[in-house]
Each structure stands twice: as C-alpha cells, then as structure tokens.
Amino acid sequence: MNGFGKAAAAIAMTTLLSSGCAANGLDSLPLPAPTLGSGGYTLTAVFADALNLPMNAKVKLAGADVGQVESMVARNYTAVTRLRITDDVRLPRGSTAELRTATPLGDVFVALRPPAGAGTEAAMLKDGDTIGLDSTTAAATVESVLSSAAILVNGGAIRNFTNMINGFGNATGDQGQAFGNLIRKSNRLLATLDSRSEQISTGLSELASLAEQLDAKNQAVTELMAAAEPTADALAANTRELSNLVVQVGDTTRLMARFPALRGTDTSGRSMIRDLNTIAGAANDIAVSPDTSWLALNRMIPPMVKSTAGGAL
C-alpha cells in the first residue's frame, strides 16, 4: 500500500470513529428544561402528598406562570418542596398552595392562591418563608377519579336514577293523565278563588278592622289579662285538685248511669227518664196543637195576682 492509500484509510477510519462518537453524544445530550435561572426568591411549601409532582414543575398564580419547583424532599412523612418565584410577583401572608392538573392526564403543577380580601397593605411573604401543611392541599388523582367514575357507573346509581324516572313516568300515565288532572284541579281551585275574591277581600277587611280594634283596646286587654292573672294562678295551683274532681265526677256519672231509672230501662213504670219523656211529649203536643189557647191561662193570672199580698207574681 502506497502513502496515498494509507492516508485514505486513515481518513476513513477517523470519519467512522467520529461519526460513532457523534451519535453517542446526541443520545446523551440533556433536553432543554424551563428555568428561571438564579433570579427570584424562594418559598417552601409542605404537602401531605406530592402526587407525581415532577421537578421543575410550573408554579401558577391565576393561571399565569410565576415560578417553578426547584427541589423536593421527604421529611416527617411530608413532601417539602422549594418553590422559586419571580421577583415581580408578591404573595400576601396566608396564601395557599394546591397541587392541580390542567387535564386528567396532564402534568401536575403548583397553584398559588392569595387570601380573599387581601389588600396592598397586607404583609407579604419574603424569601425563605414557608406555606405550612394546613395551607396546602392536593387535587384528586387520576386513579381516584377513575375509581369514583367506576363506582358511579357500576354501583347502581345510574340504574336507580333510571328506575326513578321510569316510576315517575308510570305515575303520570301513558298520556300524562296525572298531570292533566292536576292542571284541571288547579284551574278549578283558581276559578273558585276568583269567584270568591270579593268575599276574601271582605274577610281580609274585617280581619284588619278587628286588628285595629284590638290595637285600640290594647290597654283594656292588658288590664283584663292582669286582672285574670290571680285566677289563672289559682287554677294553676289547684290543677291536681281539679283533675281529681273531674275524675270523681266521671266515676259518679258512670255509677249513676247504671240505675235503670236514669237509663230508661226500668220496666216497673217508675222510670224518671220515661216520666220526663212523657211530660215533654205532652208539652210538645200542646205547643204544636192548633187548638191550644192561652186565653184561659191569661184569665187565671189576674185573680192569682190579687190573691197574693205582694207583687212577687
């Protein structure tokens, strides 16, 4: 092999080696990632569960990117994350942090929310401040959402709702007869109220007049209630005695009802109730008889008056 051939072989070998090295170098090159550089200030947020929060995840405020997650460590069974916020964004004390996703399968980011009603004069978070565990929350994971949806679909909720709709349809009838009856009865009720609107108006007027009279006599009613207070107190103090008296009267009446003379079942002809019924029947016959005349009775009254010493009769 002459000198030219050796040189060509060396160039070819060098080219192959350099191309192989170049291929390995591209595979090992890191992908570009969003970063804020060294600017801004840092805040620490403590989460009970960091979900699948990636490094360099976005930090958003009202939907706008204001920072990124710089680091995350596990400490005391909590996820302690370090957030870097841009210098032009100031957060009031009491702000909260929440792990959220824009879509069910999207990346997790940190959403900051200032307290409601915080003004410009409120104290602001400074570099190194911490958002405590009580001020952080985590959104529902994709797994929990899918499991809840599965329970909703397969747990009978939709089937029960369908049965409820079917039962409602059966109750109304094929042609909605129940609704028709309800509408007809409602129309009848409204027509009745409309026909008696004058009576209703009169009743309301009388009620208003009664209210005015009671208001005018408020003092008299108050005095009456004050005068009746001793009586009410006496009745309240003797409630037990009154109850016993009512019970005794009831027992006495129950015992008296056993007498045949009072029950009207005496067959001896000496029933008091039967005699009273006979007298009442005779008096009724006299009262309704067209031949009854009170003239003879009226003629007897003057002699009876004259026979008495006084004017009692």
VMD Tcl script that draws the C-alpha trace (Angstrom):
set ca {
  {0.00 0.00 0.00}
  {1.50 3.34 -1.03}
  {1.40 6.51 1.00}
  {-1.79 7.79 -0.63}
  {-3.67 4.59 0.23}
  {-2.55 4.71 3.82}
  {-3.71 8.29 4.12}
  {-7.12 7.44 2.62}
  {-7.56 4.51 5.01}
  {-6.67 6.69 7.99}
  {-9.17 9.36 6.94}
  {-11.93 6.76 6.51}
  {-11.24 5.25 9.94}
  {-11.23 8.67 11.56}
  {-14.54 9.53 9.90}
  {-16.18 6.32 11.14}
  {-14.93 6.83 14.68}
  {-16.02 10.45 14.76}
  {-19.49 9.59 13.41}
  {-19.93 6.89 16.09}
  {-18.88 9.30 18.82}
  {-21.24 11.94 17.47}
  {-24.19 9.51 17.61}
  {-23.48 8.63 21.27}
  {-23.05 12.29 22.09}
  {-26.54 13.25 20.76}
  {-28.21 10.50 22.77}
  {-26.57 11.70 25.93}
  {-27.38 15.38 25.45}
  {-29.96 16.64 28.04}
  {-33.23 18.09 26.80}
  {-33.84 21.77 27.43}
  {-35.99 22.47 30.50}
  {-37.72 25.69 31.57}
  {-35.80 27.55 34.24}
  {-35.85 30.91 35.96}
  {-32.13 30.99 36.37}
  {-30.78 32.41 39.61}
  {-33.29 35.24 39.95}
  {-36.40 35.46 42.09}
  {-36.99 34.42 45.71}
  {-37.73 31.03 47.24}
  {-40.70 29.78 49.26}
  {-41.15 26.42 50.98}
  {-44.48 24.58 50.66}
  {-45.21 21.49 52.75}
  {-47.65 18.97 51.19}
  {-49.15 15.87 52.77}
  {-48.92 14.11 49.38}
  {-46.86 15.36 46.45}
  {-48.68 13.04 44.00}
  {-46.45 12.78 40.90}
  {-45.16 16.36 41.01}
  {-42.13 16.49 38.67}
  {-39.02 18.54 39.13}
  {-39.11 21.98 37.54}
  {-42.92 21.83 37.57}
  {-44.65 25.12 36.95}
  {-45.93 27.38 39.71}
  {-49.01 29.34 38.64}
  {-50.96 32.25 40.03}
  {-54.38 32.94 38.49}
  {-53.38 30.75 35.52}
  {-50.12 32.59 34.80}
  {-46.66 31.06 35.25}
  {-44.90 32.79 38.15}
  {-42.25 30.25 39.08}
  {-41.15 26.65 39.20}
  {-40.42 23.80 41.61}
  {-36.72 23.88 42.44}
  {-36.38 20.88 44.77}
  {-38.43 18.39 46.78}
  {-37.52 16.21 49.75}
  {-39.44 13.90 52.10}
  {-39.40 14.97 55.74}
  {-41.56 13.65 58.60}
  {-43.86 11.87 56.16}
  {-44.50 15.10 54.24}
  {-43.27 16.44 50.92}
  {-41.24 19.62 51.46}
  {-40.98 21.47 48.15}
  {-38.91 24.52 47.39}
  {-40.53 27.00 45.02}
  {-38.73 29.76 43.18}
  {-40.97 32.75 42.43}
  {-40.19 35.65 40.11}
  {-39.27 38.95 41.75}
  {-42.20 40.85 40.24}
  {-44.78 38.63 41.98}
  {-45.52 39.30 45.66}
  {-47.78 37.00 47.67}
  {-49.64 38.10 50.84}
  {-49.26 36.11 54.02}
  {-51.97 33.48 54.31}
  {-51.67 32.41 50.69}
  {-52.40 28.74 49.98}
  {-50.81 26.24 47.60}
  {-52.61 23.42 45.80}
  {-51.38 20.64 43.55}
  {-53.54 20.61 40.43}
  {-53.65 19.29 36.87}
  {-54.97 21.13 33.84}
  {-56.31 17.87 32.35}
  {-56.95 14.41 33.86}
  {-53.73 13.11 32.31}
  {-51.78 16.38 32.36}
  {-48.71 17.31 34.37}
  {-49.12 18.33 38.00}
  {-48.33 21.96 38.85}
  {-48.49 24.13 41.97}
  {-51.34 26.65 42.02}
  {-50.95 29.57 44.42}
  {-53.99 31.43 45.75}
  {-53.81 34.63 47.82}
  {-56.25 35.04 50.74}
  {-59.62 36.61 50.00}
  {-59.80 40.32 50.69}
  {-56.04 40.81 50.94}
  {-55.11 44.38 50.05}
  {-51.90 46.05 49.01}
  {-51.16 46.97 52.63}
  {-51.14 43.30 53.74}
  {-47.87 41.72 54.86}
  {-46.09 39.85 52.07}
  {-44.20 36.56 52.03}
  {-40.44 37.01 51.94}
  {-37.55 34.90 50.74}
  {-37.37 31.69 52.81}
  {-40.92 31.82 54.22}
  {-42.95 28.62 54.49}
  {-46.51 27.78 53.45}
  {-47.49 25.30 56.15}
  {-49.23 21.97 55.88}
  {-52.57 23.47 56.94}
  {-52.44 25.85 53.95}
  {-51.71 23.26 51.25}
  {-53.98 20.76 49.52}
  {-53.66 18.14 46.79}
  {-56.07 17.63 43.92}
  {-57.73 14.30 43.27}
  {-55.53 11.83 41.46}
  {-56.44 10.24 38.16}
  {-56.82 6.89 39.91}
  {-59.35 8.25 42.42}
  {-61.33 9.98 39.66}
  {-61.49 6.80 37.59}
  {-62.45 4.68 40.62}
  {-65.21 7.15 41.55}
  {-66.50 7.07 37.98}
  {-66.46 3.26 38.04}
  {-68.45 3.23 41.30}
  {-70.92 5.69 39.81}
  {-71.45 3.59 36.70}
  {-71.30 0.12 38.24}
  {-72.56 0.89 41.74}
  {-76.22 1.18 40.81}
  {-76.57 4.96 40.99}
  {-77.44 5.34 37.31}
  {-79.72 2.31 37.43}
  {-81.55 3.70 40.45}
  {-81.91 7.05 38.71}
  {-83.36 5.27 35.67}
  {-85.82 3.38 37.87}
  {-86.86 6.65 39.48}
  {-87.51 8.24 36.08}
  {-89.49 5.18 34.98}
  {-91.54 5.25 38.17}
  {-92.27 8.92 37.65}
  {-93.43 8.16 34.13}
  {-95.66 5.32 35.32}
  {-97.21 7.58 37.95}
  {-98.12 10.20 35.37}
  {-99.67 7.68 32.98}
  {-99.01 6.96 29.34}
  {-100.60 10.21 28.19}
  {-99.84 12.27 31.29}
  {-103.28 11.84 32.86}
  {-101.98 12.70 36.33}
  {-100.60 16.00 35.07}
  {-103.88 16.70 33.30}
  {-105.89 16.04 36.47}
  {-103.54 18.22 38.47}
  {-103.89 21.08 35.99}
  {-107.70 20.75 35.90}
  {-107.96 20.76 39.69}
  {-105.61 23.73 39.87}
  {-107.73 25.61 37.35}
  {-110.88 24.75 39.32}
  {-109.28 25.99 42.53}
  {-108.17 29.22 40.90}
  {-111.64 29.74 39.42}
  {-113.24 29.22 42.85}
  {-110.86 31.67 44.46}
  {-111.51 34.18 41.69}
  {-115.30 33.87 42.08}
  {-114.97 34.45 45.82}
  {-112.44 37.23 45.58}
  {-114.98 39.72 46.92}
  {-115.69 37.51 49.94}
  {-111.98 37.04 50.54}
  {-111.45 40.80 50.29}
  {-114.31 41.40 52.74}
  {-112.86 38.85 55.14}
  {-109.46 40.49 54.99}
  {-111.03 43.90 55.57}
  {-112.95 42.61 58.59}
  {-109.78 41.00 59.90}
  {-107.92 44.29 59.51}
  {-110.76 46.10 61.31}
  {-110.61 43.56 64.14}
  {-106.87 44.04 64.40}
  {-107.35 47.81 64.59}
  {-109.96 47.45 67.33}
  {-107.75 45.12 69.32}
  {-104.87 47.56 68.90}
  {-107.08 50.44 70.05}
  {-108.14 48.45 73.11}
  {-104.70 47.16 73.86}
  {-104.68 48.82 77.26}
  {-108.05 47.31 78.17}
  {-106.94 43.86 77.06}
  {-103.75 44.25 79.08}
  {-105.73 45.23 82.17}
  {-108.09 42.30 81.64}
  {-105.18 39.88 81.40}
  {-103.64 41.41 84.53}
  {-106.95 41.04 86.38}
  {-107.26 37.42 85.26}
  {-103.75 36.59 86.43}
  {-104.79 35.72 90.03}
  {-107.49 33.41 88.68}
  {-105.01 31.73 86.38}
  {-102.56 31.38 89.26}
  {-105.25 29.82 91.44}
  {-106.21 27.37 88.71}
  {-102.57 26.50 88.13}
  {-102.03 25.96 91.87}
  {-105.07 23.67 92.10}
  {-104.58 21.76 88.87}
  {-104.21 18.44 90.66}
  {-107.37 19.00 92.74}
  {-109.34 19.98 89.63}
  {-108.14 16.88 87.83}
  {-109.16 14.70 90.77}
  {-112.58 16.40 90.84}
  {-113.12 15.73 87.14}
  {-112.15 12.09 87.65}
  {-114.54 11.75 90.59}
  {-117.41 13.35 88.65}
  {-116.74 10.95 85.80}
  {-116.78 7.97 88.16}
  {-120.02 9.20 89.79}
  {-121.67 9.68 86.40}
  {-120.58 6.21 85.35}
  {-122.12 4.71 88.50}
  {-125.35 6.71 88.18}
  {-125.75 5.53 84.61}
  {-126.23 2.02 85.93}
  {-129.56 2.90 87.57}
  {-132.48 1.72 85.41}
  {-134.48 4.84 86.31}
  {-131.81 7.02 84.69}
  {-131.09 4.69 81.78}
  {-134.78 4.49 80.86}
  {-134.84 0.71 81.10}
  {-137.00 0.41 84.23}
  {-139.94 -1.88 83.43}
  {-141.78 -1.12 86.67}
  {-143.32 2.02 85.24}
  {-141.47 4.34 87.62}
  {-138.61 5.38 85.35}
  {-137.64 9.03 85.83}
  {-136.45 9.37 82.27}
  {-139.66 7.79 80.99}
  {-141.76 10.22 83.05}
  {-139.75 13.16 81.78}
  {-140.18 11.93 78.23}
  {-143.95 11.65 78.77}
  {-144.18 15.19 80.17}
  {-142.02 16.56 77.35}
  {-144.14 14.79 74.76}
  {-147.35 16.17 76.24}
  {-145.89 19.68 76.33}
  {-144.81 19.34 72.72}
  {-148.30 18.19 71.70}
  {-149.81 21.23 73.42}
  {-147.32 23.59 71.80}
  {-147.87 22.33 68.26}
  {-151.64 21.75 68.55}
  {-153.71 24.29 66.59}
  {-156.46 24.07 69.24}
  {-154.21 25.25 72.04}
  {-155.35 28.58 73.52}
  {-153.64 30.57 76.20}
  {-156.73 32.67 76.83}
  {-157.92 30.61 79.83}
  {-154.45 30.76 81.38}
  {-154.33 34.51 80.87}
  {-157.70 34.85 82.64}
  {-156.34 32.99 85.67}
  {-153.37 35.31 86.13}
  {-155.27 38.41 87.50}
  {-157.03 36.50 90.32}
  {-153.74 34.91 91.28}
  {-152.06 38.30 91.40}
  {-154.84 39.75 93.57}
  {-154.68 36.81 95.96}
  {-151.03 37.49 96.81}
  {-150.02 40.05 99.40}
  {-147.19 41.50 97.36}
  {-146.21 41.97 93.75}
  {-143.95 38.95 93.51}
  {-146.07 37.48 90.73}
}
mol new
graphics top color blue
foreach p $ca { graphics top sphere $p radius 0.5 }
foreach p [lrange $ca 0 end-1] q [lrange $ca 1 end] { graphics top cylinder $p $q radius 0.2 }
display resetview
